[in-house]
Amino acid sequence: KIEGNAKVKSSFSPQQQFIEGTLSFEQQEPKKEIPSYIPSFLDIFCLLSSIVLGMLFLLASPHFFSSLALHTANAPFRHLGIGFLFLLAFPFVVALLFATLLGIPLGIVLLFAFPLALLFSHIFAGFFVGRLLLLKKTKKGYWFSAGSFALGTVFVFLIGLLPFIGGVFQFLILLTALGGIFTEKMRLVSFLRNQKKI
């Protein structure tokens, strides 16, 4: 109960019986929440940043990214499973490394490398999704790869705006990209070993 006068700004009217004195009430419109499917400025900025970074990566190593995207798109469910297993095994591997004195430096390196791997997987997701959407196309070249990457990145971004389903979709795509990168790295290591370069 309020003793004295009161001035209230609210979207609903307060009860007069709880106020002794004069009640001054100013009606306010309730704030409208922006729907989750409408992207914010930060969302658009992150989308454009991902496209620019992906274009630079592709320019630096076009063959690697084109091959990586094609292999991942040809077997997405296999790479999804590999990415899921990698995500489950990672904390156990790091814990085992920290359990040994010699493994601690490597464990620290892996802890710092893991966020970078997730960021790289997030960017690479656009490559393999774009290649998946254009799987029947046999064109090659930088601009085709760049266009399919931009298409895939925008597609993943738009699906991600959907409530709940979008988040699940993006998580599965991230795991697939992670599995694709891990498989390609293992393939590269195996090739270098066969060539006796490592």
N, C-alpha and C positions, 0 to 999 in steps of 0.2 A: 504494500500500500504506500502511495506517494503522498506526503503532506506538502501542499503548496501547488503552484502552477506547473504545468508540464507542456513541453513542445515536442511533438513526436513526428518523425519522418518514417513512414513505413508503407508497405504494400497492402496492409490490412489495418482496420480501425481498432485501436485499443479500447478496453472496457472502462467506461467513465466511472463506474462504482469503485474502482481501485485508486482513484485520484481525487484528493481533496483540493479543490481550487478550480482554476480555469484550464481547460484542455484545448490546446492548439494542435490540430492535426493536419499534416500535409501529405496528401496521397502521392505515392511513388509507384511507378510502373515496375513490376518485377523484372529482374535482369534476365534476358534471354541467353541461354547457353548456346554456344556454337556447336552444331552437330559434329561428331567425331569424323564423319566422312568428308568434311570440308577441310582441306589442308591449310595449315598456318604458313606464315612467312618463313618460319624456321624449317618446316617440312620441305617447302619449295627450294630453299637454300641448300639443304642437305641433298636433295635430289640432283640439283645442278652440279653440286660439288662432286657427287659420285660419278656423274657422267663425265665431267672434266678429268678427274683422276683416272677413270677407266680409259678414256681416249689417250692419255699420256702413257699409261701402261701398255696399251695396244701399240702405240707408236714406237715404244722402246723395244718391244719383243712381240711382233705380230704373229710369228709362227707358233710360239709357245702358247699364246692365249687362244689362237684359232684352234690348235690341236687339243688344248685342254677343254675348250667349250664343246667341241665335237664329240670327244670321248665321253664327257659327262652327259651330254644330251642323248647319246645313243643308249645309255644304260642308267637312267636317272634313279630308279629304285635301288639298284645295286649300290650306287654311290651314296644314296640316302642312308642305307644300312651301315655303310662304312663310316659315314660321318657321325651317326648315332653311337656306334661302338667307340669311335675316337673320343667323342665327348664324354662317354662313361669311363673310359680307361685313363683319360688324362689325369684326373686327381689322384688315382692310385699310383700311377707312374711317378708323379711329382713327390708323393708321400714316400715312396720307396727310395727315391734319390736323396731326400732330406734325411732318411734314416741312416745313410752312410756318409762318412766325412768327405770322401772323394766326390760323392754325387751332389753335394750341396751347391757348388758353383753351377753345375748343369741344371739343377732344379730351379735356381734363381733365373737363369737364362730362359728356361721354358715358361716360367711365370710371366716374365716380361714379353715373351714372344707370343703367348696365347691371345692377348687382346689384339695384337697386330694381325694374327691369323684370322680372327673373327672379322676384323675390319676388311681385310683383303677378301675374305669369303663373301662379305656383304657386297663388295664391288663386283667380284667375279660372278655373283648370282645373275647379274644382268647379262653377262656374256653367254652363259649356258641356257638361260631362259629364252633369250633372243634367238639363239641357235636352235633351240627346241621348237620355237614357233615357226622358224624358217628351215626346218630340217630337210624338206624336200628340195630346197634351193641348192644348187651346186656351184653358185658363183663364188669367186674368191677375190681377194684384194682387200686393201685397208678400208676403203669406204663401205664395202659390203659388211665387213666385220664391225666397223664403227656404227653403221646403221642398225644392225641386228642387236648390238649391245645397247644402244639408246632405246630401241623398242622394248627389249627385255627389261631394262631398268625402269622405264615408265610403267610397263605392265605390272611388275612386282609392286611398285609404289601405289598404283591405283587399287590393286587388290588388297594391299595392306591397309587401306582406308576403311575397309568394311569392318564393322564391329565384330570382335571375337574371331570370326573366320579369317579375317585379314592377318591377324597376329599369328594364328596357327599356320597359315600358308607361308608367311615370311620365315617363320622358324624352321619349317620343313625345307624350304628353299635354301636357307642358310646351311642346314646340315648337309644337304645334297652338294652344295658348293664346297663345303669343307671336305667332304668325302672325295670329291673330284680332285681337289688340290692335293690331298694326301696321296691318292692313287697315282697322280701324275708325277709327284716327287719321287715315289718309290720306283716308278717306271724309269725315271731319269737316272736315279742312282744305279739301278740294275744295268742300264745301258752303259753308263760310265765304267762300271766294274767290268763288263764284258770287253770294253775297249781298253781296259787296264789303265784308266786315267785316274782312278782313285784306289 
